[in-house]
Amino acid sequence: MKTPPKPLTTLLSRRVRSVNEINYPINKNELPQILFISSYPPRECGIATYTEDLIDVMNAKFHHSFELKICALENENEKHTYTNKNVDYILDTSEKDSFDEAATEINENDKIKLVVIQHEFGFYVKKEKEFVAFLAKLKKPVTIVFHTVLPNPNEAFKQNVLDILDHVSSVVVMTQNASQLLIRDYGVVEADITIIPHGTHLVAHTDREELKAKYGFQDRKILSTFGLLGPGKSIETTLNALPAIIKEQPEVLFLIIGKTHPTLMKEEGELYRNKLEGIVASLGLEKNVTFINEYVKLEALLEYLQLTDIYLFTSKDPNQAVSGTFSYAMSCGCPIISTPIPHAKEMLDGNTGILIDFDQPEQLATAVNRLLSNPELRKNIIVNGLHKIAPTAWENAAVAHAKLFQRLANKKQPGNIQLHYRNPEINLAHLKKMTTDFGMLQFSKINHPDLESGYTLDDNARAMIAVGQHFKLTLDNRDLEYLSTYLNFIEFCQQPDGSFLNYVDINKQFTDQNGDDNLSDSNGRAIWALGYLASLTDIIPEDMSIKAKILFHKSLGRLNDMHSPRAMAFAIKGLYYYNRDEEIVEVINYTRLLADRLVQMYRHVSVSDWMWFESYLTYANSVLPEAVLCAYAITTDSVYKEVAKESFDFLLKNTFSETGIKVISNRSWHIKGEEKEDFGEQPIDVAYTIMALRKFHDIFKEPSYLEKMEIAFNWFLGNNHLSQIIYNPCTGGCYDGLEEKSVNLNQGAESTISYLIARLSINKHLSNQDEVEHPQSELEMSKTKKRKQKLFAPK
């Protein structure tokens, strides 16, 4: 462990301190530094926790992009020992000279490209002028994050804020209300303000009753509040409401979670807590109130919130701009009753929670009893609340901050900061959660499988490909059970003539949808999946390989009648993978048959400004040129190579910009000669694009394909028009779609599998290491592989 920061001189000790660089030699390829000036743990303070959470998630989201350093704020009453290796400085705000010394240290450090100040007025009491002078002396770009913005300021207070604003490049606030106050009361230009909501932790939403049992709260209806305890929280409002609540809901238990605020403890000890305990005793509430008098660790806190039936926020400060406790509760699926602080008024609209007036226990009791007696209302509020709070996930806050910091640092010196997203670990948890012993379910409500949605061949075929990719990478024998399940499902869907049905209900009955739906694409996907599994013959059990090949060959007779372009493309991919295991004439002939049909379509439609197979771009577009390229890899026919490259490069021009990808909208296809829709993007189209980019890079070796592969994958991680994550690293699931102003939070089979296929497809090419492996091209592999003895003779 790194030693605590070491004083540069006796004068600077406990005021401005820099680490002993002998312990941390300078890297020749040093990254730009961003310095946060803030309170920091172990100091027990909401802003300290906020800054730690933000830095942790930014380091988790990005790599080889920047170094995040900390200047921890202290004063004569708050002095700590820091073990975090990134605490390079300590600034003692009770020492007048420390501000000048800090500014000098920061200015002389050429590695620091940006200073970020987490601001609370209480940090600089009686040192306002010194703080402004400190800002004036800084020669680095500065962004200030206002955790409090007061309305209707007096002249002295307003002038202090204006003096601060004169010396910063950018202002960050967490609510629309705070932004409007800066514009209205302080004259700040709207363009200089960035709104980044207070971050919230992603949670897997564990079953509430299971968590109650874990903590010994069975058969209780839980009300809770948490945070550092003090009079401003007005806990007595809830205590005074409890008798009326208990009269209708005797099983209620109110949890008061949190220690007394450290500053309050030093000033008056446990005076406020003793007052609350006195109210509990006087009202006879001992069986209905529990004090959890500790600074609860995050994991336990999130569990307490998830087991809560109603969260109560009773602050009596009308100017409290934002509350992290409020945000955390909402993200944990708590229905919230709150007093009308600005943050609550923005987030709670009746459909997402209930507002009550300040110091009104009667209103609180009425609202609690209404919610506890109406489970359906609570359920609706939870779902609406989760959709409202989802954009504030810490991962999204990290992306928003990183993009802002990049813009500010690069304004002074272009190229200072380049963002590189860190690939999440491969996680099959949600895929497994969605899989029963029969197959993979179709839909999910948030991250809970929807049994009533039943099953599809499409999803189980895709799932078999994803798990096959994972098994090929890891040789994890636990994957074999899932591969067997998906293979058995495909066998269940195959009909005597070799074709497949797609839709199966929860009772394992084929549904009426099979009669109304064009099943060509589903049949093509099944052939793709079977061909891919057959290509793994060397590593999967023999009985699994034989079954896959039998089903595959049984389906081939239907290919003569297949004319849907995407169905043909999926089938070609299946033929291609099968051919990697064993080369037989039948497979090659069917590949030529289907590829020639695609080429014929291309020749019929394509012109110089529309080099495509159809007169419109719809769904799964990338699979068409990829399939033609697969045909080239099998046959070495240059016609296929030419058509594949022309059509794919045309598609890329219509989906990529220099910084991101926008696949064709599922709301309105891109018709030749018409403007395309910008919104309505689905994970499956991004995944297909990534798979195609990998294939084209392997054969053509063009670096631009690899660059676009990274850009496309980053779409899942937040590099999209909303700057929001589509992949949920907490559950291992993937959200169902990216709309114009929101993300569809349901994590169904198609989206989750699509992400996994994309993640597994980039694994060899785009790792988090400095050097990446560039494997042999697919064409070279097909030419040099050792041919196995044929299991099936050609017809």
N, C-alpha and C positions, 0 to 999 in steps of 0.2 A: 504493500500500500504506500502511496505517495505520502511523504511527510507534509505536515501542515505548512501553509505559506510562511516564508521566512522573511523577517524584516530586512530592508535594504540598509537602513541606518537606524540609530537609536531614535532620531527625530521622527522617522516615518513609522516606527513601530506603533501598532494599533491604530494607525491612521491610513496610510497607503502602503501596501506590502506587495512585493512581487515574488513569484516562486523562485526557488533555487534552480536555475536552468541546467546545472550540472547533472541533476537527476533526470532531466528530460532533454536530451540532446536535440538540437534543431535538425529537422528533416530537410534535406536539400530540396525536395519537391514540396515545400511547405504550402499548406492550404491557407486561404484568406481567413482571418479571424473576425468574428462578430462578438462584441463585448456587451454582456448584459449587466446593467447596474441595477441591483435589486436586493431586497432582503432575500435570504436563502437558508434552507434547512442546514443545521438543526434548529434555527430560529422558528418558533411556532407562530406562524403568521399566514394569513390567506394568500397574500401576494408571494410569499416565499414558496408555498406549495404550488401556486400557479406557475411561477417561473421554472421550478424544477420539472413539473409535468411538461411544460412546453419544450424545454431543452431536451428532455428524455425522448419525447416523441419526434422531435426534429432529427435527432441523431439516429433514431430507429428508421425514419423515412428516407434519409438521404445518406449517401456515402461519397467520399472523395469530392465533396462540394464545399465544405467550410469547416472551421473549428469554432465551437461555441464556448466562449470563455465567460467567467463571472467575476464581477466586482461586488462583493457582498457588503451590504449596508449594515453598519452597527452604530451604536451610540453608547453613552456612558452606562446605560441600564441593560444593554443587550450586547453581550460579548460571547463569542462562541469559538469552538475549535472545529475547523472544517476538514472533512476527510475526502470530499469530492476533489478529484485531481484537476478539475477545470476551474477551481476557485484560484485565480491568479492574483487578485487584489482584494484588500479589505479597506473600505472607506468608512471612517468614523465620523459621522455627521455632527457629533457634538464638539469636534475640534475644528476651529475656524480655518486653520492653515491646510487642513487635509484636502479641501476642494482644489486649491491651486496645485498642490502636489499631485493629486490624482490626474488633473488635466495635463500636467507636464508628462507624467508617465504614459498616458494614453497617446499623446501627440508624438512622443518619441518612438513609439512602437509601430514600425512600418507595416507590421503584419495585420494590425487592426484596420479593417476597412469600413466598419460601421459600428456605431454605439447605439444600443437599445436601452432606454430608461423606462423601467416599470415605476410609474409615478403614483404616489399617494401623498397628499399634502401633509399628513402626519409625520412623514419621514423627515421633513425639513422645517419643523416648527422652530421659530426664532433663528433660522438660518436660510430664510428665503433669498436674501440678497446674495449670500455666498453661493447658493445653488445657481442663481441666474448668472453670476460672474463666472462660475465654473463652465456653464454652457457657452458663454461668450468666448471663453478661451479655447474651447475644443476646436480643432481643425479637421475633424472627421465628420462625415455625414451623421446626423443624429435623428433617430425617430423616437418619439415619446409616446408611451402607452398610458393614457389617463384612465385610472381605475375609478376615479370620481370626477364628475363634472357637475358643479353646483349651479342651479338656476338663479337668476336675478341677483348677481353678485353686487356688493357695494363697490365703490370706486377703487379702494385700496386693493381689495381682493382681485378685482378684474384687471387692474394694472399689473399685478404680480403674474397672473396667467398670461397676459399679453407680452410681458417681458420674457417669459419662458418661450412663448411661441415665436418670438423674434429670432431665436437661435436654434430652431430645429428644422429639419427638412420635411418631416412628415409627422402626422398625428394618427394614432390608432385609438379607437374606442370600441366598446363591445356591444353597444345598442344603437338603434336608430335614434332613440330619444337623446342620447348623449351627443350624437352627431348634430342633431337639430339645435341643441342648446349651444354648442360651439358656434354654429352659424348665426343663430339669433342673438345670443347674449354677448358673444366675444368677437363677432365679425370674421370668423375663420372662413376661408374660401373652401367650398365644398370639395373641390378637386384635391385639396391637401389632406383630406380626411379619409382614412380607410377603416371600414367597420369589419372587425373580426370577432365574432362572438366568443364568449368564454368557453374554453374547451370542455368537453365531457368525455368520460371513459366509455368505450364500447363494452357492452356486457352481453353474455350469452342468454340472459333471461331464464335463469334456472327456475324450476317449478316453485311457486311461492309456498305451498304447503310443505314441500320437502325441506325448504330452508327453515320454516317455522319449527318443524320437528327437530332439526339439527340444533337449534338454539333453545329448545325447551319451551316454545311458545304455541304448542298444539292447542287447537280449539280457541285461540284468542284472535280477536280482530285488532290489528296493530296500527296505531298511529305513531308517527315518529317525527322528530326534528333533530338536526345535528349541526355542529359547528362549535367554535370557541364560545363559551358561555359568557353572557354579559347582559345588562339591563336592556340594551337596544334590541335584543331578540324578543323581548316581551313574552317570555314563556308563560307568565302568569295569565295571559289571555286564554291560553288553552286550559290551564288548570281550573280557571273559573268557569270554563265551559263544560268541563268533564261531568259534573253532576247531572246536567241535562242530557248529556250523551249517554251516560251509564244507565240512566232511567230507561232508555229505549234499547241500549246495546250493552248489557251488563258484562259481556265478555271482552270489552275493550281494554287494551293495555297501551299506555302512552310511554314510548321510549324517548328519553332525553339524552342524546348521545353527544358526548364531548366534554373536554376539560374546561375549566374557567380560563378566560383569556389571560396569558402570562402578565401583561401589563396591569390588568385589574388585580391579579393575585398580589403583585408587589405593592399596589396602592391600598388595597382594602381586604386582601385575603379572600375567604369564601363567603363574604357578606351576602352576595346575591344568591348563591346556591342555598345558603342557610335560609334565606327569605323564602325561596321556592319550597324547600322542605317543610317550612312552617305552614305554608298554604296547604300542602299535601296533607299534613297532619290535621289541620283545622277542618278540612273538608272531608276527612275520612277516606282519602284516596290511596292509601298505602297498597292495596291490592291491584290498583289500576295504573300505577305510575312506577317506572323503573329508571333510575339514574345510571347511565353507563359513563362513569367518571374517568375517562381516559382519552388520550389522543389516538383514536382508533386507526389502525393500519388500513390501507386502501382496500385490500382484498376483503377484510371483514366488513368495512363500511359499505361496500357495494352489495354484500350479502344482506346486511341489515336493511338497506334500502329496497332490495328486491323482495324481501319478505313483508315489507310495509304495505298495508292496505290503503292508507291515505297519508300523504306527507303534508305537514303543517308548517307554513312559513308565516310568522306573525311579527316580523320586524315592524317597529313603529317609526322608522326613519323614512319619511316620504322622498328624501333625496338620495337614498341608496341606489346607485345607478345599476348595479348588477350584483348577483349573488351566485357564487360557485356552488353553494350547497343546494340552492334551488335547481340549478342546471343538472347537477349530479342525480338528484332525485328524479327529475323528469326523464333522464336517459335510462334510468333503471326501471322505468315502467310504473312509476308511482302516480296515481291521481293526486293532484295538488290543490290545496286550498291555501290562498295567499292573500296578504294585505297588498294594496295597490302600489308597490314600488314601480318605478318605470320599467324595469326588466320584466316584472310579472305582467304588467299591462300589455307589453308587446307579445308575450308568449301565451297568455291565457285568454281565450275568447269565448268561454262557455263550452265550446266543443273540446278544448284541451285542458280545462281546469276551471276553478271557481275563484273569483275575487270577493273579498269581504273588506269592510272598512277597518281602519285602525282601531285597536282597543275595543273590539266589539265581540265579547264572548258569546252573546246571544246569537249573532249572525254565524259565528263559527260553529256553535252547537247545531244549528239548523242545517248548515251545509254538510257537516259530518254525518248527521243522521240520514239526510237525504241520500248521500252516496252509499253509506253502509247498507241501506235498505234496498238499493237498486243495483244489483250486480251487473246488469246489462249496461247501465249508464257508466259505471266504473270501467267496464271493458272498452266501451267506445272512447272514453276519455284517454285511456291508456294508449290505444292504437293511434288516435289523432295526435296525442302528445309525442309519441315516438317519431312520427313523421315530421312533426314540427321541430323537434330537437335534433334529429339526425344530422343535419348539416353542420352542427357544432361539435361533432366528434373531434377529439384531439388530433387525429390524423388529418382531418380537413383544416384545422387551425394551423397545423404544421406546414401544409402546402401553401396556405394563404400567406403565412409569415415569410416562408422561404422565397416566394415569388416577389413579395414586397421588398425584402432585404436585397434580393438580386437586383431589382430595378434601381433601388437607391444607391447601392454600392457601385453599380455599373454606370450610373449617370456621371459619376466623377471620373471613373476610369473603366471604359468598356472591357468586359472580359474578367473583371475582378472575381465574380462568382459565377460558376457554371453548375447548374443543378443536375445531379445524377441520382435517380431514385434507387433505393435499395430493394432488391427483390425479396419478397416475404418467403419464409420457409414454406416448403410444400406441406399442405395440411389437408388430409382426407376426412377430417372429422364430420363435416356437414354432409358430404357424399355418403358416408357410412350411416349417419343419422337418418338420411332420406331413404335408405335401402332396407326393405323387409326381407324375409326369407324367400320371397317370391320375385322381387325385382325392385327397381328404383321408382319411387313415387314421383308424380308429375310436378305438383305444385307445393308451395310452402307459404304459410302465413307468417310473415316476418321470417324467423328461423325455425318455426315449428312445422314439421311435415303435415300436409293436409291429406289425411287418409281418403277423404271423399273424392279427391281429384283422380284417384286411380293411377294407372300406369300407361306408358306408351312404348312401343318398339323403338321410336326415335331416341328417347332418353336412355333406354337400356343399351342400345347399340353404341351411343356416344359414351356412356359410362364404361362399357367394356373396353373401348379404345383408351380412355383416360387411365383406367386402372392397369391396362396392359402396358401403357407407357411407364407408369410408375413402377410396375414390377420389373420391367426391362432395366430401369435405372437402378433400383434398389435390391432386387431379388428378395423382397420381403414376402415370406410365405403367407403372411396374413392376407395378402392381396388375392391369393388363389381362391379363397372362399367367395369373394365378391365376383371374380371372373367367372366362377362356376355358376353363380346365381344369375348373372346377366346372360351367359350363354344358354342356360336352361330357359330363360324367358324368351330369348330369340327362337329357340326350338319350339316353345309353346306357341309362338305366333306364326310359325311356318305352316303353310297349308299343303295338302297332298300334291298340288301341282308345282310346288316349289316357291310360290309367292308368299307374301307375308301380310298379315293384318296388323294394325297399328294400335288400336285403343282397347284397353282392358280395364274393367272396373275393379273395385276393391274385393269383389266376390269372385274374381278370376273369370269373369264372363266378358266375351267380346261385346262391345257396345254398338249402338246404331250408327255412331260416327263413322264406322268403317264402311258403311254403305254410301255415305254422302261425300266422303273425302277422297281426293285423289291420292292414292297410296304409293305412287311411283317413287317419290322422294324417300319415303320410309323404306321401301324395298332397296333402293340404292344405298341407304345408310346401313342397312343390315348386311349387305354384301361387303361394304367397306369394313365394317367391324369384324366380320368373319374372316376376311382376307388378312386383316391386321393381326388377329389372334393366331391365324395359321402361320404367320411370319415369325412367331415366337416359338415355333416347334422345338427348337433346341433347349428352351428353358422351362417350358410348361409341361405338366404331366401328359403322358402319352394319350390317355383316354380323352383328355380335353382337346388335344390337338386333333385326334381322329374325328371327334364329334364336330369340331369346327369345320374340318375339311369336308365331311359328309354333307353338312348343311350348306356349305358354300357351293359344292358341285350340284346339289339338288336345285339351287336357285338359278344356276346359269342358263337353264333353258328358257327363262323368262326374258333374257337380255335382248333377244331378237325383236321383241315387241316394245322395248323401252325407247321412248323418244323425248321425254322431258329432259331438258338440258342438264339440270342439276342432278336428277336421278342418274343420268348417264355419267356425270362427273363423279358422283359418289361411287358408282359401280367401278369406274376405271381405277379409282384409288384402291378399292378392294382387290381388283385384279393385279394392280401394281405390287401391293404388299404380298399377295400370294406368290407372285412371280419371284419375289426375293427369296422365298424359301425353296421353291422348286420351279424350274422353267419347263412349262409344257405348252405344246402347240395350241391347245384349246384356249388357254388364257391369253396368249398373244393374239390369236385371231379375234377373240371377243374385244380385246383392247383396241385393235385396229378398226373393228366395226363401229364401236361407239365413238372413238376419237375422230374417225372420218365424218361421222354425222355432225359432231361439234364443229369441225373445220368447215364443212359444207354450210352450216348456219353462219359461221363467221364470214365466209366468202360472199354469202348472199347479202349480208347486212352492212358490213364494214365499209367505211369510206375514210378519207384522209382525216376528218375531224371526229369520227365516231368509229373507233376500231374495236368493235365489240360483237358479241354473238347474237344480240337481240337489239331491238330499237329502244330499249329501256334498261336501266340498272335497277335491280330489285334486291333480293336477299341472297345471302351466301354467294356473292358475286365472285369472290376470290377462288372458289373451288373450281370454276370453269377453266381459267388458264392453268391452274395448278394441275388439273387432271390431264390437260393436253401435254403439259410438261412431263407428267408421269408416263404418258404414252411414248414420248420421245426417249425417256430413260430406259424403257423396255425395248423399243424397236430401233432406236437411233435414227429415226426418220426425220430429216431436217425440216420438213414441212411443219411437223408438230412443234419443233423448237421455235421456228419463226412465228407461228401463230400465237404460241404461248407467250412469248416475250412481248410482241406487239400489243396484245390484248391486256396483259398484266400491267405494263407500263402506262397504258391508257387509263386503266382503273386507278392506279396509284395517283395519277394526276388529278383525278376526281375525288380523291378521299384524303390526301395528305396536303398539309401546308408545311412551312419550314419548322414549325414548332409542335404540331399535333396532328391527330387523325380525326376525321369525322366521316364515319361510314354512312352509307345511304340510309335515309330515314325510313323507318317502318310505317310511317304515317302516310307517306306519299312517295311512290317510286320516282326516280329521276328519268323522265321521259326525254328522249332525244329532241333537242331544240328548245327545251323548256328549262326554266330555273329549277334547281333542286331544293328540296326542303332541308333545313339545317338541323332540325331536332328530331328526336325519336330514335336513339341509337341503342342497339342491343349487343350484349357481350358476345353472342355467337358470331356476329359478323366481324368483330375485332379479332376473335380467336381464329377464324378461317383466314383472315388476312395474315396473321402471324405465321400460321402453318405454311401458307403459300410463300411468304417472304423467306422462310427458312429453306424451302425447296429450291427457290430461284437462286438464293445465295450459294447453296451447295453446288449447283451446277454452273452458274455463270460467274461466281466469285466476285460480284460487284459489291464494293463496300456500302453503296447506298442502300442495298437491300438490308444489310445488317443494321444500319443506322435507323431505317424505318421500322425494323422489327422492335428496336428499343423504344422508339417513339410510340409505336402502337401498344406495346405492353404497358407503358406508363399511363395509358388511358385508364387502365384498371386502378392505378395507384393515385390518381388525382390530376393527371395532366389532360384535362378535358375542359369544356367550356364553362362548367360550374366549379372547377377546381375541387371536386369532391371525389372521395374514394368510391369505387364501384365494388371492389373486393373488400370483404369484411375479415380482417385478420383475426378477430376475436372468435368467430364461429367457424371460419374456413369456408363460408358460403360466399356467393357473389350476388349482388343486387340484380334485379331483373331488367332494369333499363335506365337509360339516362334521357330525361325529358328536357324541355326547354328551361324549366325553373326548378325542377326537383328530380330526385332519384327514387325509383320504385324500390322500396325496402324489402319486398318479398324476395326470398332466396330460393328460387325453384331449381328444378333439376337441370334444365337447359343452361341457365346462366352459370350455375355452379360448376357443371362439367366443362363448359366452354372456358371458364377461367383456368381450370386445372389443366386442360389440354394446352392452353396458351402458355401457362407457367412451365409445364414439362417440355414444351416445344422449344423454349428459349434456353433450357438449362445448359446445353453444351456451348451455346454461342454467347450468351449474355449472363455470365456469372457475376458475383460481387468481388471477384478477384481482379488484380491488375492485369493479369494475362488470361486470355480465354483460349480454349481449344478450338481449332478449326478443322473439323473432321473431313475425311475423304469425301469427295463429291458422290452424290447418289449414282451418277452415271459410272464413275470409276468403280464404285462398290459393285454395281450390277455386272460389270465386265470381269471383275477379278474374283468374285466370290466363288467358293467351292460349291459346285452343284451337288445336291443330295440325290440319292436314289429316288426315283419317282414313286409316290404312293398311288397315284392315279395315272392310268395310261390315257393319252389323248383320244378323243372320239374321232 
